[in-house]
Amino acid sequence: MEEPEMQLKVKKVTDKFTESMYVLANEPSVALYRLQEHVRRSLPELAQHKSDMQSWEEQSQGAIYTVEYACSAIKNMTDSSVYFKSIDSLLKHAITMKDQLNAAQG
């Protein structure tokens, strides 16, 4: 055989071999195996992250409830200033009346 003809045949054989290897390497069952392998490796870490996130969410909800309760208490305190002013004026009036009674008795 001539060399160019031999090179052509060798090229055809190597091309077919390369194509066969490519098909084998990308066969669906191999892909599924790789996916399963990946999931098996990464699942425990993902489960731990999920658990951590749930714990942080619970802590955040508790902190939010505490802040909302504190804000509500402060708002109620500012709203009650009217009552404290009323009590203050009534106490001043009572002190004045007591002083007048003491002066009238003395």
Disulfide bonds with the S-S distance in Angstrom:
none
